[in-house]
């Protein structure tokens, strides 16, 4: 797919689209002066438009004297129109698609002048350091002129175009849902919008179209999608923005495998259309518990292996005191075999302590296998039988390194501690070590596109401050079919369950039919099979401490719709911003969002947010504190 620009009153062809086949033809171009070079008798400039760059030459042989004089007055970012003849360049520039030709100018018209001193430049060499990001965001309209950023937005456009074509071909209807919605009681904070007409009442900007797309399924549309703008009032990171875009979809009469087929097909088509890369489908499947136990994370990077191995029972038999102390406790000994890792230096193995500590562990332990046997921190504590068992489980070969951490792991399904909190597991430490070791040993295959589905996420999380269950995904997520009977048994009776019953329910391995799509260690999408049975929905609300009246107040419009026949349905939401970032190989979401906010949620180029006049606030029935 290409994005060509048409001829207009100001140009016969875009500057960046000139090629060798246009040689000998007249042309009129319009764009920005990217750079200019005055060589005395000759003047060269690189003219830039969205299609790219082309060289324009001014020479007394073909350029009138007044035009040549005007060319000498040009400066960076002036907007000009030039006309002349396309000719082959004497010296080809292989770095430009238009590098075989130039426009030999016979006419020049300055459309607008740029100030002599620009707050930021547009022309940067590939190895040149850019200005501070805050300065670039302040002058975003100049920053967006950079060819690298413009290529990012071409990539984003292609991705969105590919998605629309694919989903339309799969029978989905693109339907817009409201932007002014009802405040949601779960998840991140809403952005609230006061109503001028209804005093003291507020709309919310949507965190997602979740309830609306479920209502569309009840309405019989069968397949819906939307490239939806969503907003959440939450703390920001490099991969988070208060407003973001997701590819939102919902389907009726489906289960997980139907959803996976559509999601996989959409991503395979998108990667083919944008990158020319074929992705292998179907994606692997892995449960949440398997992912935590094997990789230490629910979004594992499968471009390299390095699985986490449990060696608790074996190493408890050693004479190493720390290992022995784990007997009869919830503590586990888990580690990673690193092929060829024995060549790591002492400085590099010492560095593993800090890596493990970043993940919450007290440190890391390691042994190396050489020609003469094991060496390292617990090598001498292993007798022959323990050593043989250890080598058998880990597969440790000559030249390998084994790195271990000791402590509690969430994948072992810990209960709540005495303070009613969920103990911190060491999965994060294992994940930190795994990724660090893969980078250190150059094990990451950068050419690989490793997708998978992570399934069977927990149905509930625990809120220690409120002392109650909360939804791990959202309260409309279907429980795993094998766990529904246990849920019903725990929620018999009227009203919400007690705090003690909630704690007991949390300790059960209560799974959901929620799933995430993961790509190269990045969470790309989440979704679930939804509850469509009113009684099961009431049981979930009861578990969450939401009574009948509260449920009607918060979700009454959805529950009422369910009374009139709701089909089984499920869906997903892929993050378009993150997809575009990875396709463009950008390092931040801000590089693929036209007008992003800073980490403090400010729009520097326009000065938002900003105070509002007191009269405008009065119209909205709002008074700020201190007035």
N, C-alpha and C positions, 0 to 999 in steps of 0.2 A: 504494500500500500504506500503510495506517495502522496505528498501534500503540495500540489502545484498551485501557483498563484497566477491569476489571470492578468491579461493586458488591461490597462486602464487609460484614462486620459493623460496620465503622467508618465506611463511607461508602455513600451511594446512588449517587454519581457522582463521578468525579475532578474536582477543582477546575478544572483547566485546560480541561475539556471543556464547561463551561457556556456556552450560547449564548442568543440572543434567543428561540428557540422554547421555552426552559425557563421563561420569565417566567410568574409566577403559580403555579409548582409548589413544593412543599416539597422541601428537600434537606438532606442531612447530608454534610459534607465533613471530610476529615482531611488534615493536612499540616504544613508548617513555616511559621512566621511569617517572611515575607520582609522586611517592614518594617511599622512601625505609626506612626500619627499621632494624637496625642491633641489634639483641638481644643477641649477644655473640655467642652462639653455632648456632643460627639460623639467617637467613636473609630473610625478606619478602620485596617484592616490588609489587606495583600496576603498571601493564603494561597498557598503554593506546593506543588505536588506534581510528579511527573514529567511530567504532562500540561500543566503551565503554571501561570499565575497567575490569580487572580480577586480582586476587591475584596470584603471583608466589612465591613459597616457596623453599628456599635452606636449606637443612638439611643434616648433615653428613650421615644420614641413607640411603639417596638415591642420594645425590649430591657428585660427586668427589671433592677431596680437592682443586684442582686447580680452579675448577668452583666456589666453595664456596668462595675462596679467591678473585676471580675476581668480584664476586657479591658484596663483601664488598667495592669495589672501585667505585661502580656506584654512580652517582649523578643525580639529577633531570634533565630531558630533554635529557639525553643520549639516543641515538637510538640503540636498541639492538634486537637481535634474540635469543629466548630461545626455548629449546625443552625439552620434558619430557612426563609425564603421567598425564592425567586429573583425579583427585580424588575428592571425596566429602570432604567439609570442616568440621572440627570438630565443629567450631562455625560459623553458618550461618550469613552472612551479609544481612539483609533484605532490605538494601538501594541500593543494586546493583542487576541488573538483572542476573548477573553471580555469585551472592553471595552464591550459594549453592556449588560451586566447586572452585578448585584452580588447578594450574599447578605445579606439583612437578618436579622441574627442574633437569635435568641431564646434560644439555649442555647450554652454554652461549657464544654468540659472540657479541662483541661491534662493531656496524657498524659505528657510528660516536660519538665523544665526544662533549658534550655541555660545554661551559665555566663554570668555577666554580661559578662565580657570574653572575646571570641573571639580565638584566635591569628591567624586571618585572617578577613576578612569574606567573605560570600557575595554580598551585594548591591553590585554595582559598576556605575557608569554606563558607557556605551559608550566615552566618552572619558577614563575614569579609569585611571590607571596601576595595574597589578596589583602585588602584592608580589613579591619576588625568587622565582624559580622554585624554588630549594632550600627556601624556607619553604613554598611551596605543595605541594611534594612531601612534605615532612615531615607536613603535615596534609592529605594527599590526599583523605581522606574528606570534608573540608569543601570543598576545591577542586572535587571532583566534583559538589557540589550546585549549582554555578553553571549556570544554564540554557544557556549557550553550550556548555559541555562535555557536558551531557546531550544536547543536539542532535547533537553530534559522534558520540555513541555510538548514537543512533537511526540516523544515517547509516551507521555501520559495520554495524549490525544489518541494515539494508535491503540493503546490499551483499552480505553473506554469504547472506542469504535469496535474493536474486536469483541468485547463483552456484549455489546448491544446486538451485533450480528449473530453471535452464537446463541444467546438466550432467545432471541426472536425466532431463530431456526428451531429451537427446542419447544416452541409453543408458549413461551412466557409473554405476558402483556406488561408493558411499562406503564405503571400507574403511580401518580404522585400522591403522597399522603400529606396531611397538614403540617405546617411549620409552627403554628400556634396550637399547643396541645395542653392536656391536663398534666399538672405536676406529678412526677412519679415518686413513689415512696421507697424504691429500692435503688441500689447502685450509687453512682456518683451524684454530686449536687447538680440540680437543675439551674440553668439560667432562667430567671423569672422575668416576665413582662407584665407590668401593671395594666389593668384595664381602665381606660378613661370612662367608659360607659357604665361599668359595673363597679361601683366604688368598693375598695378594699379587696377586690378579687384579682387573681393573677392567672395568666397563661404561663406555660413553660415552653422553652424551645426544646425540640425533641432530642433525647439522647440516642434514640434509634426509632425506627418505625414499627417496633415489635408488636404492639397491640393492634395497630391498624392492619398490618399484613395478616395477622391471625383473623381479624374481622373480614378481610377480603376472601380468605379461605371459607369462612362461614357463609359468605355471600355468593360462593359458587364460582369464583374466577379461576380456580384450579391451579394456575401458575402465574405468579406475580413477580416482577423485579423492579428495582429502582436504583439508580445511582444517586444515593441519598446523602444530603448534607445533615450531619449530626453534630450536637454540641454538648459538651460536658464541662462543668465548672470544677476542674480538678487540677492538682499540681502538675506541672509540665516537665517533660524531659526532652532529650533530642528526638525521640521517636513519638512524642505526644504533642498534640495541639488542641486548644479548646474547641475548635471547629475542625471537622474532618469529614472525609467522604468514604462511604462504604458501598460496595456492590451488594445490595440487599435482595434476597430472594426467598420465596416461600412456595411450597408445593403441597397439593392435596393427594390423599390416597397413596402415600409413599412411606417407606421406612428408610433406615440409614443408608442402605446400599443404593437406593434410588438417588438420594441426595449426593452420595459420594460420586456416582457416575456422572451427574451433571457438573459437580464442582471440578472433578478431574478433567472432564472434557473441556470445560471453560478455560481452565489454566493451560491445558495442552494446546488449545487453539490460540490462546493469547501469546504463549511463549513462541509458537510457530510464526504467528503474524508479526510480532514485534522483533524478536531476536533471530528468527530463522532456526530455532532449536526444537528438536523433537524430544518431548518428555515421555518417558515410559509410563504407561498406565496398565492396570490399576495401581494406585499408590499402595505401599505397604500399610497395614493396620497394626496398631499397638495400643494396648490398654494403658490408662493413666498409671496404674500400679506398676506395670511392666516397664514403662518409660522411666519412672522414678528409680526403680530398683536397678535397671540396667545402665542408665545414663545420668541419673541424678537430676533430671529436669523433665518437665512435661513438654518441652520443645527441643528435642535432641537434634543435633547437627549430624546427619548420617553421611556426610562426605568423608568421614573417617570412622573407624570402628572404636577401638579403645573402650570396650564395655567395662562396667563396674562389676567386680566379682565379690561375692560374700564368702569370706574365709573364717567366719567366726568360730564354728565348731572345731575346725582344724587348729587354729592358732591358740584357742583356749587351752589346748593340751601342751603348749610350749612352756618353757620356764620363764617367759617374759612376763614380769609382774603386771604390767598394764593390761595385757591380754587376759591374764588369769582373773583380773578384777572384774571382767565383764560377765563372769559366770553368775547365773541367777538374776540377771538384770535385763533391761530392755536394750542395753548397749550392743552394738554390732561392730564388727571389724570388716570393713570393705575397702577394696583397693583396685588399682588399674595396672595391668601389665602393659609396659611400653616397649614394643619391639625396637631393639638397637639402642635402648635408653641407657645402657651401661656406659656408653661413651660420654655421658653428661659429666661436666666438671663438678668439683666440690662446690664451687660458687653457684652453679646452676641447681644442684640438689639442695643447697641451703636456701635458695630462693623459693623452693616449694613450701617452706614453712609459712612464708608471707601469703602465698597464693591460697593455701588452705585456710589461713586465718581470715582472709577476705570473705570466705564462704561460711564463717562461723565456727570452724573447728579450732581446737587448741593448737594444732600443728599437724605435721605429716611425718610418717615413718617410711623408710625405704630400705630396700635391699637390692643388690645387683648380683646377677649370675655370671661368673667368669669361668674360665677353663678349670680353675682350681676349686670351684664351688661358690657358695654365697658369701657376700660381704655386705656389711651395712649394719643398721642399728639393731636389728633383732636376729641377725644371721646365726649367732652363736647360741641362741636360745632354742633352736630347733634340733631335736634328736633325729636320728635317721628315719624313723617311721613318720614323724611329723613332717620332716622335710619332703619325703617322697609323696605324702598326701598333698602337701602344699604345692609341689611342682605339678602334680597330676591335675589339681583343680584349676590352677592359674595358667598352665601351659607355658610357664617361664622357661625360656631357652637360654643357651649361652649368648651373652651379649645383651640380654634384656634387663629392664629395670621394673621393679614393682613398688608402687607408692600406695600407702594405706592411710586411712583416717579411722578413728575410733570414737563412737558416740551413738546417740539415738538417731534413728532414721524414720521419717514419716511413712515410707513405704512399708514399714513393719507395723503400721496402723497403731500409733501411740494413742492413748487416751488423754484426758485432760489432767493437768497437774493439780496439786493441792490448792492452788489459787484460781482454779477454773480456767486456766489458759492452755492453749495448744503448745506443747514444748517445741522448740525449734529443732528441726532435724538437720542432719549433715548432708542432705542431698546437694545443697548449694555448694558445699566444699568439694564434693566429688565432681560436680559439674565444672567448677572453676579449675580444678586440677586437670580434668579431662581436656578442656579447651586450651588451657595453657600448654600442656604437654604436646597436643597436636600441632600447635603453632611452632613450638620450640623445635620439634622434630620434623617439621615440614611435611606433615601427614595430611594436610587439608588439600583435597583435590579441587582446585579452583574452577576446573572446567565442568564439575559435576553439578547436576540439578537434582538435589535429594529431597523429594516430597514424601510425606506420610500423613496418615490420619491418626490422631491420638483419640482414643475412645474411652467410654465408661468413666468419666470424671466423677468425683464425689457429688452426691446430690446436695449435701449440706456442708457449710462451713460453720464455725463457731465464733460468735461475737463475745469476747470475754468481758467487755465493758457492760453490755446489756445482759450478759448471762443467758443467751438464747441462741437458737439456731438461726442461720440466715442462708439464703439460697447461694449455692456456689456459682450457679449460672444465672438463672432468674426463676421466679416462682411458677412459671408456666412450663418448666422442663419436665418431661416424662421420666419417672423413675425406671430403672432397669426392671424388666419384667420379672426376673427372679427375686426381686427385693420388694415387690408390691405387697405380698402377703405380710411380710414383717412390718412394713409401714402401716398397713391397716390394723395389725394387732397392737401397734404402739399408739394408735390414735383413736381407739374405741372411746365411746362416751361423748358427752356434749362439751362444747367450749374448747378452749385451747389447752394444750398439754402443760403439765407442771414443769418447773425448772429441772427437777430430778429426772422426769421422764425424757425431757429434751436432752439432758446429758447422756442418758442411757442410749437414746436413739442415735446420738452422735457417734458413740463407740461402735455401733453396728457398721459393717462394711456396706453402707447404703450407697449404691451407685446410681448414676443418672444415664440417660440416653443422650448425653451431650458429647460433642466432638469438636476437635480443632484440626485445621489443616496447618501443617508445619513445613517450611521450606528452608533448607540450609540453616537450621537453628533459629528461625524466625517464625513467630506465630503470625499466620497470614489470614486466618478465618476462624470463626467459631460459629457453632450452631447447635441445634438439638431437635429431637422429636418432641413435639409439644403435647401437653395434656389436652385431650378433647372431651374427657368424661367429667361432668360436673361434680360427681361425688369424689373422685380422685383429686380434683382440684381443691375441694373443701378440705380433704385430709392433709394436703400439702400446706394450705393456709393454717390449719390447726397446729401443725408441727412448727410453723414459723411464728406462732403466737399471734396470728391474725384471726380475730373472731368474725362471726357472721356479719355484724354491723360494720366493722371496719372494712371487711372484704367488699361489701356492697358500696361503701363510700369511695373506696379507692379503685375498685375494678368492676363496679356494677354493670357498666355498659358491655364489658366482655362476657361476664357471667350470664347476663340476660340473653345475649346472643347465643350462648351455648345451650340454652334451654330449648332452642328451636332447631337443633340438629347441626352438630359440628362434625365435619369429616376428620379422619386422621390426617395430620399435617405435620410438616417439618420444614426446616429451612436453614439458611446460612447467611453470614455477612462477611465478605472479604474486604479487607482494607485497601482501597484503591491507592491512597497516598503511599502506603508501604510497598505495594506492588510496583508503583511507578519509581519509587526510590531505588529498589533493588534492580529493576530493569535498566535504569539509567546509571547504575553503579554510583549513585550519590551517597554521601555520608550522613545526610540529615533529611528529615521530611521537609524542612524549610527550602531545600533545593528543588522540590517538585511541587510546591504550593506557591501560587503566584504572589499572594500578599499574606505571608504568615505572621503570626505573633511571636514575640520574644519569649524567653523562659519565664518572664514575669507577666505574660499575657497582655503585652502592650503592642499596638500597631504603631511603630515609630514614624512611618511615613505620613500618617494622617493624624497622629496625636490622639488615638483612642486607647482606653476610655477617657472621657473628659467630663468636667462638671457640667451640669445642666442648669439653665436659668430657673430661678425660684418660681417664676410664673408658670413655666412648663411643668414643674413638679406639682404645683397646686392643681393644675388641670388633671393630673393623674392621682390626686388625693394622697400625695406623698410629702412627708416632711422629714428632712434629715436630722439626725441627732445633733443637738447643740443649737438648733434654730429656736 
